[in-house]
Amino acid sequence: MTPTIADKRRRFAELHQAPGCFVMPNPFDIGSAKYLASLGFPALATTSAGMAFAAGRTDGAVDRAYALSHFRDLAHATDLPLNADFEAGFATDAEGVYESARLCVGAGVAGFSIEDYSGDRNAPLFPLSEAVERLRAARSAIDASGETVLLTARSEAILREAGGLTEALRRLAAYAEAGADVLYAPLLRTTEEVAEVVRVAGKLPVNVLVGWPGFTRRQLEDLGVKRISVGGALARVAWGAMMRAAKDIAESGRFDAFAGLPASREIEAALVERPSQ
């Protein structure tokens, strides 16, 4: 029996309460979502970078309407719950974040993140009071919907080199007080940094981004991490393979990169078959 959106949302919430740590990889289109679902992952997440690349745009250059359409496509593409990278909510103020969050819930996602990146290179983060207000607006929109949708608070302090871990911890603590369900600070590089975020989170689950070799799922689980995502890494894997093959053709007239490719029927099998729930 195909799960409903409500079923997926309940399952996503249960994953955050269950023991252990789960990996939530990031597809960049319907095909990659279906393939990842065929491997038995318990949930999926969107990637703003992968979504933008697939649309022929740079990360952050996709508008709200496009993002919501992308979320809706992926939320209905598989039987798995979907978490959305909703960037800064595609809004200039808290009222706009409320409306965006309301629309995001309507797209069928099981969760979404709101980050504190302002888009201004001279002042990369929203002032903390404003960031908290924006997060509370998203929380209010979810609560008003009556749906079980998890809100991830994401601090860009490390990624944007705007105060580093110290600022990220300060902000995550405030976001926890503002009603976040999950805390997330991209670009943690060491076990010590991960442990500090887990400490500040307390009973709240923590998401860790892994987009490079280093951490293992077991290591992060032992540190108390609940959820692992890979951001745009899988999209970059796909782009990397395509770029190398295309350059080889353009520069040397060779097609060696086509050796060892999966057969079309192998790809198609993953697209038409859904794992049992």
Residue pairs with C-beta under 8 A, 6 or more apart in sequence:
1 277
2 79
3 11
3 79
3 277
5 75
5 108
5 110
6 147
6 148
8 75
8 79
8 80
8 81
8 82
8 110
9 81
9 110
9 147
9 148
9 149
10 148
11 42
11 43
11 81
11 110
12 43
12 81
12 83
12 110
12 111
12 148
12 150
13 110
13 148
13 150
15 22
15 42
15 43
15 81
15 227
16 150
16 181
16 182
16 205
16 226
16 227
20 221
21 217
21 220
21 221
21 225
21 226
21 227
21 228
22 41
22 42
22 43
22 226
22 227
22 228
23 41
23 217
23 228
23 229
23 230
24 41
24 42
24 43
24 44
24 45
24 83
24 207
24 227
24 228
24 229
25 36
25 41
25 44
25 45
25 229
25 230
25 234
26 44
26 45
26 46
26 47
26 50
26 85
26 229
26 230
26 231
26 232
26 233
26 234
26 235
27 33
27 35
27 36
27 44
27 46
27 47
27 50
27 74
27 234
28 47
28 50
28 51
28 53
28 54
28 232
28 234
28 235
28 238
29 50
29 54
30 73
30 74
30 77
31 267
31 271
32 234
32 238
33 44
33 74
33 77
33 78
34 77
34 78
34 270
34 271
34 274
35 267
35 270
35 271
36 44
36 78
37 44
37 77
37 78
37 79
37 80
37 274
37 275
38 269
38 270
38 273
38 274
38 275
40 275
41 80
42 80
42 81
43 80
43 81
43 82
43 83
43 110
44 74
44 78
44 80
44 81
44 82
44 83
45 82
45 83
45 84
45 85
45 229
46 70
46 71
46 74
46 82
46 83
46 84
46 85
47 85
47 231
47 232
47 234
47 235
48 59
48 60
48 62
48 67
48 85
48 87
48 232
49 59
49 231
49 232
49 235
49 236
50 232
50 234
50 235
51 62
51 66
51 67
51 70
51 85
52 58
52 59
52 60
52 61
52 62
53 59
53 232
53 235
53 239
54 235
55 62
55 66
59 232
60 87
60 119
62 70
63 90
64 90
64 100
64 103
67 84
67 86
67 87
67 90
68 103
68 104
68 107
71 82
71 84
71 104
71 107
71 108
71 109
71 112
72 107
72 108
74 82
75 82
75 107
75 108
75 109
75 110
76 108
78 274
79 274
79 275
79 277
81 110
81 111
82 108
82 109
82 110
82 111
83 109
83 110
83 111
83 112
83 113
83 150
83 152
83 229
84 104
84 107
84 109
84 111
84 112
84 113
85 112
85 113
86 100
86 101
86 104
86 112
86 113
86 114
87 115
87 117
88 97
88 114
88 115
88 116
88 117
88 118
88 119
88 126
88 134
89 96
89 97
89 100
89 101
89 114
89 134
89 137
89 138
90 96
90 100
91 97
91 99
91 100
91 134
93 134
94 130
94 133
94 134
94 136
94 137
95 137
97 114
97 134
97 137
97 138
97 141
98 137
98 138
98 140
98 141
99 141
100 138
101 112
101 114
101 137
101 138
101 141
101 142
102 141
102 144
102 145
104 112
105 141
105 142
105 145
105 147
105 149
109 149
110 148
110 149
110 150
111 149
111 150
111 151
111 152
111 181
111 182
112 138
112 149
112 150
112 151
112 152
113 151
113 152
113 153
113 154
113 182
113 184
114 134
114 135
114 138
114 151
114 152
114 153
114 154
115 154
115 155
115 156
116 125
116 126
116 131
116 134
116 154
116 155
116 156
116 157
116 171
117 124
117 125
117 126
117 156
117 159
117 160
118 124
118 125
118 126
124 156
124 160
124 161
124 162
125 131
125 155
125 156
125 157
125 160
125 162
125 163
125 167
125 171
126 134
128 170
128 171
128 174
131 171
131 174
131 175
132 174
132 175
132 177
132 178
135 151
135 153
135 175
135 178
135 179
135 180
136 178
136 179
138 151
139 151
139 178
139 179
139 180
142 149
142 151
150 181
150 182
151 179
151 180
151 181
151 182
152 180
152 181
152 182
152 183
152 184
152 207
153 172
153 175
153 176
153 178
153 180
153 182
153 183
153 184
154 184
154 185
154 186
155 167
155 168
155 171
155 172
155 175
155 184
155 185
156 162
156 186
157 163
157 164
157 165
157 167
157 168
157 171
157 185
158 164
158 165
158 168
158 185
158 186
158 187
158 188
159 185
159 186
159 187
163 170
165 185
165 188
165 193
165 196
168 185
168 197
169 185
169 196
169 197
169 200
172 183
172 185
172 197
172 200
172 201
173 200
175 183
176 183
176 200
176 201
176 202
176 204
180 204
181 204
181 205
182 204
182 205
182 206
182 207
182 226
182 227
183 197
183 200
183 201
183 204
183 205
183 206
183 207
184 206
184 207
184 208
184 209
185 197
186 209
186 231
187 209
188 194
188 197
188 208
188 209
189 214
191 219
191 223
194 206
194 208
194 215
194 220
194 223
194 225
195 223
195 224
197 206
197 208
198 206
198 223
198 224
198 225
205 226
205 227
206 224
206 225
206 226
206 227
207 225
207 226
207 227
207 228
207 229
208 215
208 220
208 225
208 227
208 228
208 229
209 228
209 229
209 230
209 231
210 220
210 228
210 229
210 230
210 233
211 230
211 231
211 232
211 233
211 236
212 233
217 228
220 228
241 257
244 257
245 255
245 257
245 258
248 254
248 255
248 256
248 257
249 255
249 257
